[in-house]
Amino acid sequence: MNLVALTQYQGKIVGPIAWLLGHIMNWIFVFLNTIGNPSTGIAIILFTLIMYILMLPLTYKQQKFSKLQAKMSPELQAIQAKYKGKKDNDSMLAQQEEIKALYAKYGVSQTGSCVQLLIQFPVMIALYRVIYSMPAYVTQVRNAFYPLVSNLRETAGASDFLQTLSSASQYSKQFTNEAFTSGDTTYIENTFIDVLNKASTADWNALSEKFSSLGDSIANTHNLLNEYNSFLGLNIGDAPSYMLKTAFATKHFGLLIGAISIPVLSALTQWISIKLMPQAANTSNDPNDQAAQMANSMKTMNMMMPLMSLFFTFTLPAGLGLYWIAGAVFRTIMQIIINKHIDTIDIDAEIEKNTEKYKKKLEAMKATPQMNKYANMNTRTTSSIGSTLTQAEKDAGIKKANDIYSKGNINKKSLLARANMVKEFDNKNNKQGEN
């Protein structure tokens, strides 16, 4: 699969979300350009803030769920202890009903927290897609590469040289793609933009030395991108690992501090954010409990996130680290505010209200004839099912089943077919015994 970063992501779920978020990022950049400060760093911060505000309802529900689940945990453990070791069908059904009633009492879903996270996950992936591929979504950033990429496309040896840059390895398949080799102008220029968008300062210097005839075009493009990428004295288009090497080589103390600060702050803010996040307690001893499995997976992921953040923000462009830091800071602030608000809620009154809702729901179900019929059914024996039917309904059902079987219209793998096979086998043996 080819990675074409400049092409907007086309996934069925993440693609439309990234398209929408890309428009928001583009509008932010247009606004910043209008006020005379077209900064990619500021755009990323504002973009991240807007996204977290939009996701605030989901964040609130998730944290409220975790608070309520922590409060109901003793009751849930009591139910599990009550039925511990009981594997019969009646006990398992009774336990399930009691747990269901408990969750209804607290007004939460058994998979509520997981659902909130699953909804947020594609949004977070889309956010990464937009920030990682800014030229694909922000028109002004894309236009900054012109006319350089057009000049490079017409320059002999430019394509081969671009493939030697440190940023070209992840796009190697694009250079051998049929669209590239057949001379598709748009595809070639997009590929060049992909490579140059991730190019380090060293790559730009090498490009300028190789193609001195394009020196002015290269310098103008690089200076404009540096203007966009400049944030607090750092070029967020460079990776902290590259900044660190440059800082040692040039003895630039400020650059050294910046190179270290981005990955360290990213890991630290991630850790603080996770610590402040209410964790849904795993109170199930059942290894097949999907909610428990999801909770364990989330716990493991939360432990790994700060370390992953430290590694990735050290090796990838600093703009990604800025996004992670901004996201963790905004998330932490929102968690503090939400937690204070939740702490002011009268949980007992909330429980009482949810209990009344559940009682009304049960009464409504009992009042519905069809639901009442199903409620009276018991899957243990066919006699208990039949007890809800009149004799005439039973006779009609048996006649209909026999007619279907005798005409050969029944599915041979169905329960009815197998039951009739057993019946025929018994009848055959009985006849042989009589003879």
Number of C-alpha atoms within 10 A of each C-alpha: 5 10 14 18 22 22 15 19 20 12 11 8 11 18 18 15 21 26 19 13 21 25 15 18 25 22 16 21 25 18 14 16 14 10 8 9 15 21 19 26 23 19 23 24 19 16 24 24 18 15 17 16 14 11 14 16 11 18 22 19 16 21 21 20 24 20 19 19 26 17 14 16 15 12 13 19 14 11 17 19 11 12 14 13 9 12 10 9 11 11 15 14 12 13 18 14 11 15 18 14 15 20 19 19 20 22 20 19 14 18 14 15 24 19 14 18 14 11 12 14 13 16 19 14 14 23 22 16 23 27 24 18 21 23 25 24 24 21 15 16 20 18 13 19 24 16 13 22 22 15 14 20 16 10 13 10 12 17 16 10 14 22 17 12 19 14 18 21 12 15 18 16 15 22 19 11 13 12 14 18 12 11 11 11 13 12 21 23 21 22 26 26 23 26 24 21 21 20 22 22 18 14 18 17 13 14 21 18 12 14 16 11 11 16 15 12 19 23 16 16 21 21 13 14 19 19 15 24 22 18 18 9 10 19 24 25 24 22 26 30 19 17 25 21 14 17 18 12 9 11 12 13 12 11 21 19 14 20 25 15 15 24 29 21 21 29 25 18 22 27 20 15 22 20 13 14 18 17 20 23 17 16 16 15 11 11 9 9 11 14 20 21 15 15 20 15 11 16 16 11 12 17 14 12 15 22 17 16 23 19 15 18 27 25 15 20 22 28 26 24 27 23 24 25 25 22 22 23 18 19 25 20 13 18 21 14 12 17 18 11 12 16 11 8 10 9 15 10 10 14 17 14 14 18 19 13 15 19 14 12 12 11 11 12 14 15 11 10 10 10 13 13 13 12 11 12 17 13 10 10 9 10 11 13 15 14 13 14 11 10 11 9 12 14 11 12 12 11 12 12 14 15 13 14 16 10 8 11 9 16 12 12 8 9 11 16 17 13 11 13 13 12 11 12 11 12 12 11 11 11 9 9 8 6 6
